[in-house]
Amino acid sequence: MKKVGVLGSGLVGKVLAAGFVKHGYDVQLGTSNPDKLAEWQEQNPKVKITSFAETAAFGEILVLATKGHVSLHLLQQIGEDSLNGKLVLDATNPIDEQRAPEDGILPFFTTLNHSLLETYQEAFPKVNFVKSFSCVGNHFMVNPDFGGTKPTMFICGNSAEAKNEAIHILDQFGWEAEDIGKAAGARAIEPLCILWCAPGFLRNQWNHAYHVMRK
């Protein structure tokens, strides 16, 4: 049974932690405020709630599910000893929370020339970051039902081995993976969050996902 450490106790972290338990993984969830998860843990007793540092040390696979503007600082606090050599599934997006959406379009604090994942990878070159779970709402992250059609999750990262493991996880979670290359591919993937959210902000439509069609 592989050990998964989920860094982040918001909706994304809780959904993915429960998803990994569903698929037979040993799961810990890291948070700075365990008390706020007391009720959730009663409903998810197989997930152990610990600190960020304990969760990072525990996990053979890590999931980065904190808000984008605090994630780098969190990784720096954890330190490379608990991160190096591991697959880190990066579900974060660089949403600028100081500004409201404009005409349904989320503001980012990054540019199209440099992604948040690249920032992590540059700071921790021995960590195997793979962008994943970043272009869909949390309610569809684990085995979504789209009438028999597998939705597409776009991924990228520098390690082919880490991406293969991510692809296996995504298959378990009901997704097909579309590999967009190395870390720079996140420049294309992260803005898909903006596109996914736009129908929600404009028309309160949050029931969609991406699917790549081929002839």
C-alpha atoms as a printed R data frame, in Angstrom:
    type eleno elety resid chain resno       x      y       z
1   ATOM     1    CA   MET     A     1   0.000  0.000   0.000
2   ATOM     2    CA   LYS     A     2   1.601  3.252  -1.124
3   ATOM     3    CA   LYS     A     3   1.697  6.187   1.248
4   ATOM     4    CA   VAL     A     4   0.190  9.478   0.059
5   ATOM     5    CA   GLY     A     5   0.609 12.791   1.836
6   ATOM     6    CA   VAL     A     6  -1.883 15.499   0.907
7   ATOM     7    CA   LEU     A     7  -0.645 19.001   1.675
8   ATOM     8    CA   GLY     A     8  -3.683 21.199   2.135
9   ATOM     9    CA   SER     A     9  -7.012 20.880   3.938
10  ATOM    10    CA   GLY     A    10  -9.305 22.880   1.687
11  ATOM    11    CA   LEU     A    11 -11.917 21.277  -0.539
12  ATOM    12    CA   VAL     A    12  -9.358 20.036  -3.080
13  ATOM    13    CA   GLY     A    13  -7.169 18.447  -0.420
14  ATOM    14    CA   LYS     A    14 -10.086 16.750   1.306
15  ATOM    15    CA   VAL     A    15 -11.578 15.432  -1.936
16  ATOM    16    CA   LEU     A    16  -8.259 14.022  -3.149
17  ATOM    17    CA   ALA     A    17  -7.409 12.533   0.257
18  ATOM    18    CA   ALA     A    18 -10.730 10.677   0.284
19  ATOM    19    CA   GLY     A    19 -10.134  9.624  -3.325
20  ATOM    20    CA   PHE     A    20  -6.782  8.071  -2.534
21  ATOM    21    CA   VAL     A    21  -8.333  6.177   0.391
22  ATOM    22    CA   LYS     A    22 -11.044  4.917  -1.967
23  ATOM    23    CA   HIS     A    23  -8.352  3.501  -4.232
24  ATOM    24    CA   GLY     A    24  -6.463  1.717  -1.492
25  ATOM    25    CA   TYR     A    25  -3.706  4.150  -0.540
26  ATOM    26    CA   ASP     A    26  -2.495  4.907   2.998
27  ATOM    27    CA   VAL     A    27  -3.264  8.620   3.368
28  ATOM    28    CA   GLN     A    28  -2.259 11.456   5.660
29  ATOM    29    CA   LEU     A    29  -3.501 15.013   5.278
30  ATOM    30    CA   GLY     A    30  -1.373 17.963   6.361
31  ATOM    31    CA   THR     A    31  -2.893 21.105   7.803
32  ATOM    32    CA   SER     A    32  -2.036 24.038  10.035
33  ATOM    33    CA   ASN     A    33  -5.398 23.774  11.811
34  ATOM    34    CA   PRO     A    34  -6.378 20.174  12.677
35  ATOM    35    CA   ASP     A    35  -9.334 21.312  14.824
36  ATOM    36    CA   LYS     A    36 -11.283 22.554  11.815
37  ATOM    37    CA   LEU     A    37 -11.173 19.030  10.334
38  ATOM    38    CA   ALA     A    38 -12.640 17.198  13.330
39  ATOM    39    CA   GLU     A    39 -16.061 16.666  11.753
40  ATOM    40    CA   TRP     A    40 -14.568 15.753   8.363
41  ATOM    41    CA   GLN     A    41 -12.258 13.189   9.941
42  ATOM    42    CA   GLU     A    42 -15.213 11.509  11.640
43  ATOM    43    CA   GLN     A    43 -16.583 10.916   8.145
44  ATOM    44    CA   ASN     A    44 -13.143  9.917   6.795
45  ATOM    45    CA   PRO     A    45 -11.553  7.913   9.636
46  ATOM    46    CA   LYS     A    46  -8.933  6.294   7.412
47  ATOM    47    CA   VAL     A    47  -7.228  9.636   6.758
48  ATOM    48    CA   LYS     A    48  -4.779 10.634   9.490
49  ATOM    49    CA   ILE     A    49  -4.605 14.386  10.136
50  ATOM    50    CA   THR     A    50  -1.096 15.665  10.876
51  ATOM    51    CA   SER     A    51   1.094 18.725  10.395
52  ATOM    52    CA   PHE     A    52   2.439 19.680   6.986
53  ATOM    53    CA   ALA     A    53   5.931 18.538   7.971
54  ATOM    54    CA   GLU     A    54   4.741 15.135   9.225
55  ATOM    55    CA   THR     A    55   2.601 14.592   6.144
56  ATOM    56    CA   ALA     A    56   5.449 15.470   3.785
57  ATOM    57    CA   ALA     A    57   7.836 13.111   5.581
58  ATOM    58    CA   PHE     A    58   5.220 10.333   5.547
59  ATOM    59    CA   GLY     A    59   4.203 10.412   1.891
60  ATOM    60    CA   GLU     A    60   5.958  8.452  -0.838
61  ATOM    61    CA   ILE     A    61   3.681 10.444  -3.143
62  ATOM    62    CA   LEU     A    62   2.681 13.999  -2.231
63  ATOM    63    CA   VAL     A    63  -0.225 16.137  -3.406
64  ATOM    64    CA   LEU     A    64   0.205 19.915  -3.281
65  ATOM    65    CA   ALA     A    65  -3.308 21.264  -2.738
66  ATOM    66    CA   THR     A    66  -2.807 24.567  -0.946
67  ATOM    67    CA   LYS     A    67  -3.626 28.004  -2.347
68  ATOM    68    CA   GLY     A    68  -1.173 29.023  -5.039
69  ATOM    69    CA   HIS     A    69   0.090 32.173  -3.343
70  ATOM    70    CA   VAL     A    70   1.260 30.282  -0.213
71  ATOM    71    CA   SER     A    71   2.484 27.023  -1.761
72  ATOM    72    CA   LEU     A    72   6.118 27.953  -2.405
73  ATOM    73    CA   HIS     A    73   6.519 29.244   1.139
74  ATOM    74    CA   LEU     A    74   5.030 26.006   2.465
75  ATOM    75    CA   LEU     A    75   7.434 23.887   0.423
76  ATOM    76    CA   GLN     A    76  10.329 25.986   1.690
77  ATOM    77    CA   GLN     A    77   9.182 25.468   5.266
78  ATOM    78    CA   ILE     A    78   8.937 21.706   4.759
79  ATOM    79    CA   GLY     A    79  12.411 21.556   3.228
80  ATOM    80    CA   GLU     A    80  14.016 19.473   0.537
81  ATOM    81    CA   ASP     A    81  14.832 16.503   2.790
82  ATOM    82    CA   SER     A    82  11.143 15.522   2.853
83  ATOM    83    CA   LEU     A    83  10.562 16.376  -0.816
84  ATOM    84    CA   ASN     A    84  13.545 15.285  -2.904
85  ATOM    85    CA   GLY     A    85  13.001 12.329  -5.212
86  ATOM    86    CA   LYS     A    86   9.258 12.200  -4.631
87  ATOM    87    CA   LEU     A    87   6.388 12.591  -7.056
88  ATOM    88    CA   VAL     A    88   4.515 15.770  -6.109
89  ATOM    89    CA   LEU     A    89   1.167 16.103  -7.863
90  ATOM    90    CA   ASP     A    90   0.707 19.858  -8.215
91  ATOM    91    CA   ALA     A    91  -2.975 20.791  -8.100
92  ATOM    92    CA   THR     A    92  -2.342 24.485  -7.423
93  ATOM    93    CA   ASN     A    93  -3.186 27.495  -9.570
94  ATOM    94    CA   PRO     A    94  -1.706 31.015  -9.399
95  ATOM    95    CA   ILE     A    95  -4.991 32.757  -8.648
96  ATOM    96    CA   ASP     A    96  -4.570 36.373  -7.557
97  ATOM    97    CA   GLU     A    97  -6.912 36.506  -4.582
98  ATOM    98    CA   GLN     A    98  -6.444 40.258  -4.164
99  ATOM    99    CA   ARG     A    99  -8.480 40.902  -7.326
100 ATOM   100    CA   ALA     A   100 -11.967 39.819  -8.297
101 ATOM   101    CA   PRO     A   101 -12.765 38.061 -11.594
102 ATOM   102    CA   GLU     A   102 -13.290 40.528 -14.439
103 ATOM   103    CA   ASP     A   103 -16.174 39.632 -16.771
104 ATOM   104    CA   GLY     A   104 -15.881 36.053 -15.533
105 ATOM   105    CA   ILE     A   105 -12.113 35.833 -16.008
106 ATOM   106    CA   LEU     A   106  -9.969 34.910 -13.008
107 ATOM   107    CA   PRO     A   107  -6.862 37.047 -12.446
108 ATOM   108    CA   PHE     A   108  -3.488 35.266 -12.148
109 ATOM   109    CA   PHE     A   109  -0.313 36.550 -10.506
110 ATOM   110    CA   THR     A   110   1.863 34.774 -13.104
111 ATOM   111    CA   THR     A   111   2.369 35.461 -16.812
112 ATOM   112    CA   LEU     A   112   2.130 33.180 -19.836
113 ATOM   113    CA   ASN     A   113   5.927 33.110 -19.942
114 ATOM   114    CA   HIS     A   114   6.443 31.451 -16.561
115 ATOM   115    CA   SER     A   115   4.195 29.109 -14.598
116 ATOM   116    CA   LEU     A   116   3.774 28.397 -10.916
117 ATOM   117    CA   LEU     A   117   4.963 24.818 -11.409
118 ATOM   118    CA   GLU     A   118   8.183 26.109 -12.980
119 ATOM   119    CA   THR     A   119   8.717 28.265  -9.899
120 ATOM   120    CA   TYR     A   120   8.451 25.175  -7.690
121 ATOM   121    CA   GLN     A   121  10.717 23.145  -9.965
122 ATOM   122    CA   GLU     A   122  13.406 25.811 -10.027
123 ATOM   123    CA   ALA     A   123  13.345 26.074  -6.234
124 ATOM   124    CA   PHE     A   124  13.452 22.280  -5.782
125 ATOM   125    CA   PRO     A   125  15.258 20.743  -8.779
126 ATOM   126    CA   LYS     A   126  15.361 17.247  -7.230
127 ATOM   127    CA   VAL     A   127  11.595 17.054  -6.722
128 ATOM   128    CA   ASN     A   128   9.454 15.406  -9.416
129 ATOM   129    CA   PHE     A   129   6.591 17.866  -9.825
130 ATOM   130    CA   VAL     A   130   3.740 16.839 -12.114
131 ATOM   131    CA   LYS     A   131   0.937 19.275 -12.846
132 ATOM   132    CA   SER     A   132  -2.360 17.486 -12.283
133 ATOM   133    CA   PHE     A   133  -5.920 18.011 -11.007
134 ATOM   134    CA   SER     A   134  -5.572 21.739 -11.736
135 ATOM   135    CA   CYS     A   135  -8.031 22.220 -14.617
136 ATOM   136    CA   VAL     A   136 -11.321 20.986 -13.132
137 ATOM   137    CA   GLY     A   137 -13.462 21.657 -10.064
138 ATOM   138    CA   ASN     A   138 -12.948 19.513  -6.996
139 ATOM   139    CA   HIS     A   139 -16.376 17.862  -7.333
140 ATOM   140    CA   PHE     A   140 -15.189 16.091 -10.504
141 ATOM   141    CA   MET     A   141 -11.671 15.112  -9.419
142 ATOM   142    CA   VAL     A   142 -12.458 11.563  -8.296
143 ATOM   143    CA   ASN     A   143 -14.152  9.195 -10.772
144 ATOM   144    CA   PRO     A   144 -16.506 11.707 -12.414
145 ATOM   145    CA   ASP     A   145 -19.469 10.434 -14.416
146 ATOM   146    CA   PHE     A   146 -19.758 11.988 -17.869
147 ATOM   147    CA   GLY     A   147 -21.945  9.295 -19.384
148 ATOM   148    CA   GLY     A   148 -19.152  6.849 -20.132
149 ATOM   149    CA   THR     A   149 -16.715  9.373 -21.644
150 ATOM   150    CA   LYS     A   150 -13.434  9.734 -19.808
151 ATOM   151    CA   PRO     A   151 -12.527 13.386 -19.322
152 ATOM   152    CA   THR     A   152  -8.999 14.576 -20.056
153 ATOM   153    CA   MET     A   153  -6.539 15.746 -17.422
154 ATOM   154    CA   PHE     A   154  -3.621 17.744 -18.793
155 ATOM   155    CA   ILE     A   155  -0.292 17.005 -17.123
156 ATOM   156    CA   CYS     A   156   3.335 18.033 -17.462
157 ATOM   157    CA   GLY     A   157   6.622 17.570 -15.650
158 ATOM   158    CA   ASN     A   158  10.310 16.908 -16.188
159 ATOM   159    CA   SER     A   159  10.371 13.277 -15.010
160 ATOM   160    CA   ALA     A   160   8.956 10.663 -17.388
161 ATOM   161    CA   GLU     A   161   8.838  8.118 -14.564
162 ATOM   162    CA   ALA     A   162   6.889 10.475 -12.305
163 ATOM   163    CA   LYS     A   163   4.441 11.255 -15.109
164 ATOM   164    CA   ASN     A   164   3.877  7.540 -15.707
165 ATOM   165    CA   GLU     A   165   2.945  7.150 -12.050
166 ATOM   166    CA   ALA     A   166   0.654 10.175 -12.294
167 ATOM   167    CA   ILE     A   167  -1.001  8.669 -15.374
168 ATOM   168    CA   HIS     A   168  -1.645  5.441 -13.425
169 ATOM   169    CA   ILE     A   169  -3.238  7.427 -10.589
170 ATOM   170    CA   LEU     A   170  -5.375  9.416 -13.013
171 ATOM   171    CA   ASP     A   171  -6.571  6.207 -14.629
172 ATOM   172    CA   GLN     A   172  -7.669  4.957 -11.206
173 ATOM   173    CA   PHE     A   173  -9.448  8.246 -10.636
174 ATOM   174    CA   GLY     A   174 -11.361  7.945 -13.918
175 ATOM   175    CA   TRP     A   175  -9.294 10.254 -16.135
176 ATOM   176    CA   GLU     A   176  -7.300  9.994 -19.325
177 ATOM   177    CA   ALA     A   177  -4.048 11.927 -19.225
178 ATOM   178    CA   GLU     A   178  -2.763 14.253 -21.918
179 ATOM   179    CA   ASP     A   179   0.981 14.846 -21.492
180 ATOM   180    CA   ILE     A   180   2.007 18.414 -22.396
181 ATOM   181    CA   GLY     A   181   5.721 17.801 -21.997
182 ATOM   182    CA   LYS     A   182   8.131 19.188 -19.438
183 ATOM   183    CA   ALA     A   183   7.645 21.803 -16.730
184 ATOM   184    CA   ALA     A   184   7.152 24.621 -19.253
185 ATOM   185    CA   GLY     A   185   3.950 22.874 -20.311
186 ATOM   186    CA   ALA     A   186   2.341 24.298 -17.182
187 ATOM   187    CA   ARG     A   187   2.329 27.675 -18.941
188 ATOM   188    CA   ALA     A   188  -0.454 26.203 -21.093
189 ATOM   189    CA   ILE     A   189  -2.131 24.048 -18.432
190 ATOM   190    CA   GLU     A   190  -2.523 26.519 -15.577
191 ATOM   191    CA   PRO     A   191  -4.616 29.009 -17.623
192 ATOM   192    CA   LEU     A   192  -7.108 26.181 -18.284
193 ATOM   193    CA   CYS     A   193  -8.314 26.919 -14.753
194 ATOM   194    CA   ILE     A   194  -9.362 30.370 -15.978
195 ATOM   195    CA   LEU     A   195 -11.215 28.827 -18.910
196 ATOM   196    CA   TRP     A   196 -12.875 26.159 -16.759
197 ATOM   197    CA   CYS     A   197 -14.123 28.736 -14.235
198 ATOM   198    CA   ALA     A   198 -15.440 31.267 -16.768
199 ATOM   199    CA   PRO     A   199 -18.826 29.557 -17.462
200 ATOM   200    CA   GLY     A   200 -19.288 29.266 -13.709
201 ATOM   201    CA   PHE     A   201 -18.731 32.930 -13.025
202 ATOM   202    CA   LEU     A   202 -20.719 34.019 -16.074
203 ATOM   203    CA   ARG     A   203 -23.670 31.577 -16.002
204 ATOM   204    CA   ASN     A   204 -23.279 29.528 -12.796
205 ATOM   205    CA   GLN     A   205 -22.340 26.484 -14.890
206 ATOM   206    CA   TRP     A   206 -19.820 24.273 -13.083
207 ATOM   207    CA   ASN     A   207 -20.659 20.861 -14.546
208 ATOM   208    CA   HIS     A   208 -18.082 20.441 -17.295
209 ATOM   209    CA   ALA     A   209 -14.608 19.040 -17.950
210 ATOM   210    CA   TYR     A   210 -12.185 18.924 -20.851
211 ATOM   211    CA   HIS     A   211 -12.005 16.056 -23.339
212 ATOM   212    CA   VAL     A   212  -9.515 15.729 -26.197
213 ATOM   213    CA   MET     A   213 -11.128 14.293 -29.338
214 ATOM   214    CA   ARG     A   214  -9.115 12.589 -32.078
215 ATOM   215    CA   LYS     A   215  -9.897 11.223 -35.519
